[in-house]
Amino acid sequence: MSTIVKMLDSDIELAILLGQLRTKEKINSEDTDNYRAGKENGKLLPDDIANARSNISECAVAYLTGQPWNMPIYPNRYHYVRKSFADVGENTEVRTIRTDPRISITEKDRGRVVYGCAVSEDLREVEIFGSIKAEDAMVPKYYVEETYPNGDSYKGWRVPLTDLTPPPPLPKWLSVPFE
């Protein structure tokens, strides 16, 4: 069973602003094969929108788990230092899905817990499907090798949302209705 986190206007504004800043900071960055393929075949959203969706889902997981959100905004020259930082807290990664009902797990996720989320189009609601320890996902059952029409490929693990451990209940402060 998933959990819905309702986001405030200020959360949404911050997610959008940080998404725009991150897009600006990442100009001239080199995309990985799977991102490049997604952009070429039109499956990925524009970077500023995708970044806002990622930000709002990370914020929602931080609220749900009571951990700090690490706001991944930094100049490219600091990437070598920051790339090891988790999205949330010390060991929590967040994956936002849109069309594929699976979350991706990569080698860099070792030692971390990975949450799967979906975000409403208006960013007002984040559905948190659950989580999985990366090591529990790194098994043959979830391993895939996918080739894209442009020849790029993805090799890694993809875990169906139905195989995630359900999220914790909403904290009392987060479940208070608001207008």
N, C-alpha and C positions, 0 to 999 in steps of 0.2 A: 504494500500500500504506500502510495506516495504522500508527500506533504506539500501543501501550497503555502508559500510565504508571500504575503501581500506587501508590496514595497510602497514607501512614501514618495511624494513628489520630490523631496530633497534627495532621496536615494537615486531616483531616476535621473534628476538633473546632474548629479555627481557622476553617475555612470556614463552619461552622454558626453559630458565635458572631458572626463578622463579618456573616453574612447576616441574623441577627436584629438586630444593631445598625444595619445599613443600612436595613432595613425600618422600624425605629423612627425613624431620622433623616429618612426620606423621607415620613413622614406629612404629609398635606396638599400633597404635590407634585402637579402636574398631569401626567397621562399624555398621551403622544402618541396620535394617532388609532389607530395600529395596536395599541398596548398596550391602549387602552380597548376596542377591538373584540375583542381576544383574551380579555380578562377577561369581557366580556359574553357571549361565546359559549362560554365554558368551556374554551377551548384553552390558556390560560396557567395555570401552576401558581400557588399562593399566593406572594406576594412573598418571604417568608422562605425558602421552599424554592428558588424560582428564583434568589434571591441566593446561597444556599449552592452551588448547581450552577455558577453563574457564577464564584464565588470559587474553587472547586476546579479548574475548567478553566483559569482564569487562572494559578493556582499551578502546575499541570502544564505549561503552555506555558512559564512562567518557568523551571522546572526543565529542561525539554527544550532550551531555547534559551540557557540560562546568563545570562539577564537578570533584573533585579530585578522583582518583582511590586509594583505600585504601590498595592495595597489601597485600593479606592475608597470609603473610609468617611470622611465629613466632613459637617458640618452644611450644610443647604440654603443658608445665607447665604454659603457659600464656593464655591457652584457656579460662579459666574462666573469664578473663578480656576482651579478644578480641572477644569472640563469639557473643557479642552484636553489634559489628561494622558492618555497612553496607558494601556491596561490593564497592559501589560508593557513594561519598558524605555522607550525614548524614542519608538518608533514601531510598536509591535505591539498590535493589537486582537484580541480573542478573541470568537468567537461560538459559543454552545452550542446545538446543535440537539436537537430531541426528536421531532417528527413530520414536519417538512418536510426533505427531504434536500438543502437548499440553504442557503447562508449569505447574509445580507443585507449589502449594502455601501451606505453612505450618503455624501453629500458630505463629511461631517466626517471620513471615512476617508482623504481625499486625502493622499498622502505617507506612508501607512502600509501595513504588511503585515497582512493579516487571516487569522487561523487559524480553522479550523472543527473543532469538537470535539463529542463526545457523552459523557455522564456516566452511569455505572451508577446504578441506583436507590439503592444503598447508599453512593454516592460513593467507593467503593474503587478504581474504575478510570475513567480518562479516556482515551477513544480520540481521538487527534489524527489527523484525516484529511489535513491539509496546510494550505497557505497560498496566498494570492494577493496581489500588489500591488494596491492599490485601483484605481490607474489602469488596470491590465490588465483589471479587472472592469467598469469604467465604459465599456462598449461596447454598441452596440445588441443584440448577441446575448443579453446578460444583463438588459437593461432590461425591467421589468414595471410594469404598472399594474393593481393588484388592488383590487376593491371588495368590501367586507364586507357581510353581510346588514343591518347596522344603518346602512349608508350611508357609513361611514368608508372611507378608502382608503389604499393604500400605493403610492407611486411611487418607484422606485429600482431597484437591481440585486440580483438573486438568482443566486448562482453555485452550480451543482450540485457536490456533494462530489467527483464524478469528475473535475472540471476543475481541482481544486487541485493545486499542486505538492506531491509527497509530503514528509512531514516528515523532518527529519534523524534519523539513528539515535540510539538512547538513549545518553547518555554512560555510560561504564563505571560510575561511582558510582551511577547511577540504575537500572542493569540488574542490580544485585546482588539475588539472591532474599532475601526476608525472610519471617518468619512473623507 
